Amino acid sequence: MTEIIEISQLTKKYGTTDVLKGIDLTIHQGEVFGFVGHNGSGKSTFIHTITGITNKNSGFFKIKDIPDAQIDKSKKIIGVMPDVSNLYEHMRGVHFLQYMGKLSGDRRSKRDYITLMKEVGLEGDEKKRIKSYSFGMKKKICIAQALLGNPDLIILDEPTSGLDPESAIKIRNIVKKYQKLGKTILLTSHNLDEIDKVSDRVGILSNGVIKKLGTPRQLKEETGVGINISVRTKPILQRNDIQMLSKKLEMVVNFVENKKEYTLLQVASEEEILTLSRELIESGVQLYELKVEQCSLEEVFMNTK
């Protein structure tokens, strides 16, 4: 598998404060990589370092085989979503993209820029001045700017914050579209449900260190939190019933609560769900419904120290 980002022992400090503390990471060509962490965890510093906005203190990284010593070359294959405060607000939307396109070597026609604005949800707003844009509209034109120049690596920092649900879905579809075109997307977001839906792998950054790394499913299975299930049976299961089942099956089934006609339980793995459901049926319990709800990425995040 081809790597587009390779990082080894990357460190960055501001004064005496260590912000990045020896980051080791590879990101594969064509994947959507979700990068999450609390405020102050080092996400922005990480992005600023690998894009050349700030200098590392030690370590090594390369982008598509271009070493960090030649970072000016790698900038040509990276598209970065800017902060909304850095927009030229006196310019009209399409003129802004044309101007930024010239700087990045993007040679598309004005009609193509208008098509790009439509793609990110700014249809009809092409000739409005950016200062009249809402916060959400400014986020959209920032995403459009990141797509200029046909970059191999697209970095989107909180792309859907401030957007309505419909616009957020549209942005997620754009992410998937560009992934299908072979692009690699590095995505940060405080919306962990969004990260879960679009990311192939997720890295959780805490205090300058990547504490967890893997697919969303792997991270959920590794938490030790377990899998939540709800069952609708006749008769309704009680705590004593579950304690007896646990003892008979020699596995831990946690009784959470009864909620109307459902019994909420927790088991450790998907295999235990099969064992439990089989035993319920064989013991004469009428099993009408079983719903599985694995722990969320948010629970993984909250359990990361």
N, C-alpha and C positions, 0 to 999 in steps of 0.2 A: 504494500500500500504506500502510495507516494505521500510524503509529508510536505506541507506547505509552510508550516512553522515548526522550527526546532529550537528549543530553549534549554540551556543548561546552567544551573546555579546562578540565575540572574538576581542581582541585588541592586537596590536603590535606597539611598537614605537622604533625608533632608536635615542638615545639621547633624544632631546626634540621634535623630529618630530613624530607626530602620523601618522602611515602608514595605519593601520587597525583600524577603529573607531567604534567597536561594531557590528560586522557582525553577523546577524541571517540568517541561511540558512539550508534547508534540501534538500538532493539530493536523489532521489528514486532509488532503486535497478533496474537495467536494463535499465536506461534511458541514453541518450546522453545529457549531460548538457553543453551548450556553455557559456563560461565565457569571456566577452569582456571588454575592457577598454583601455583608452589611455596610453601611456608610463608614468610610475610613478603613475598609479592609485592604485597600490597595488596588482596586479594579482600574480606576482612572489612571493611576501612576503606571500600572502595567501597560495600558493602551498607549499612554504618552511615550513610554520608553521604547516599545517595539515599533512605533511609528516615527521616532526621531524627534519628537517634540521636546523630550528631556533626555539627558544622557544617563546611561547606567553607571553604577559604581564598579561592578565586577560581573563576571559571568560571560556568557556567550549566547547569541541567538542568530538565526538566519531565516530569511523569508524567501521561499522558493529558491534555495541554494545560494542566495545572495547574503554574504556575511554582514554582521552589523557594522563592520568597518566601512562598508560601502552602502550605507543606509539610504543615501540619496538615490541610488539606483532602484532600491526596493520600493521607494515611495511611488514610483511610476506604476506599480502593479497593485497598489492598495487604494481602496476607496473608503474614506472615513466620514462618518456622519458628524458634522460640526455641531457645536453648541448653538442654540437658537440666538444667543446674545451676540454671536459673531456675524450675523447676516447683515447685508447692506440694505437697510430698510427703505432707503429712498428709491431703490430700483424696483421695476416691475418684475413679477415672478419669472416670466419667460426670459427677460433680458438678463436677469441675474444668472439663470442657468446657462445662457449663451456665453456670458462673460466667464463664468467659472469653467465652462467647457473648453474655452480657448486656452485657459491656463493649464488644463489637464490634457490638452491635445485631442479633445473630443471633437470630431469633425462632422457631427450629424447636422441635418438641416433644421431650420426653425420649426418646420412641421413635426419633425421627430422629437424636438424638445417639448412641444405641445402635447404630443402623444405620451411622453414620459410623465408630464404633469397629470395627465388623465389617469395614467397607471397608478400613481400614488394617491389619487383622490382629490386632485386640484382642478378638475375640469371646470371651465368657466371662470377660473381665477387667474388665468395666465397674464392678463394685462393689469391686474390690480397691484398697487404698490405693497411691498412686503410689510410696511408699517401698519397697513390696514388689516393684515392677516391676524387671525386668532392664534393662540398658542399652539393649538392642534395643527392648524394650517402651516405654521412655521416648522413644526416637526416634520410634516410631510415634505416640504421643499428641502429640508436638510437630508432626508432619506434620498430624494431625487439627486441631490448633489453627490452623495456617496456612490451613486451608480454611474456617474460620469466617467468617461475614459476607459470603459470596459475593463474594470479591475479584476484581477484573479482572486483577491482577498477583499471582502467587504466587511467593514467593522461598523456595527450599529449599536450605539450606546443608548439604552432606554428608548427604543424607537416608538413604542406605543404609549408611553406615559403622556397623559393629557388628551388622549384620543378617545372618541366615543367607541362603543363596542363594534359597530359596523366598520369603522375605519381601522380598528385594531385587527379585525379579521382580514381586511384587505391587505394590510401590511404583512400579516403572516403568510398570505397567499403569494405575495411578492417574494418573500424569503424562500419559499418552496420553489417558485418559478426559477429563481436565479441559481438555486442549488441544482435543479435539473439541467441547467445550462453549463454545469461544471464548476460553478463558483463556490468558494469557501466562505462561509459567513460566521464571523465571531459576533455573538449576540450577548449583550448584557441586559438585564431587566430585573426589577423588583417584583414583577408579576411572575411568580414561580409556576403558576398554571400555564402561562404562555410558554415559558422555557420548556416545560414538560412536553407540551404539544409539538414543538417544532425542532427540538434539539436531538441530534444523534448521540452526543455525549455532553456531559455537564461537569464543570469543575467548580468546586465550592472553595472560595478564597476566604481565609480568616486570619487576621493579624499578619498579613504578608506571606502566608504559607498556603499552598493548596492542600486542604485537609481531606477532601474526597474527590474522586475522579472516576467516571464510568458512565454507562448508559443510564437514563432515568430509571429503568427497571432494575438494573444492578444496584443502584444506590438505595432504592426502596427496599430491596431484599436484604441488603447488608445492615440496615438500621437496627435490627433486633426489635423493632416496634411491633412487628407482626402484621398479619393480614386481617382486616375487619370484615366480618360477614354478617349478614342478617338472614334468618331463616323464618319461614312461615309454616308452622306445623299444626297438626291436631293430634293430641292435645298440645297446648302451648308449653314449651319447655321451661322448666324452672331451674334455679341454681343447683338444687340437689341432683336433678337429672344430669346436669352437665358435669358435676363432680363425680358421679358414678361412671359416666361415659369416659371421662379422663382416666380414671383408675383402671377401667376395663381395657382401654386402648393403649394404656401406658404412654400417653402423650398429654401435653398441657393444652387444655381448651379453657380459655378464660371466659367466664360469664360476665357480660358487661351490664346488660339491663334488658327488661322487657319493655317494649314500646308498642302499645296497642296490640295487634296480633302478631308482631314480630319479636323474635329473640335475637339480641345483638351479642355476637361472640367474637373471640379473637383467637387465631391459630398462628403457628409459626411459618407455615409454607403452603404452597398450592397442593402438594401431595397429601397434606393432612386434611385438606378440604374434602378430597376424594374419600379418604378413610372415614372421616366423620359422617359424610352423607350416606355412605354405604351402610354404616353401622346403624344409623337412624332408621333407614328403610328396613333392614333386616330385623330390627328390634320391634317392628310393628308401628312405628311412628309414621303418620301420613305427612310426607314432605311435599308441600305445594309450591314452595318458592325458595330459592337460595340466591342471594345477591352478594357478589364479592366486591370489596372495596379495599384495594391495596393502600397502604399508607401513602400520603401525598408527598410531593417533593418539598412542600412547605414543612412537613414533619421531619423530613430528612435534614433540612436546613436548620430547623430549630434544635435538632439533636446533635448538631455538629459543634464541637467545642474548639 
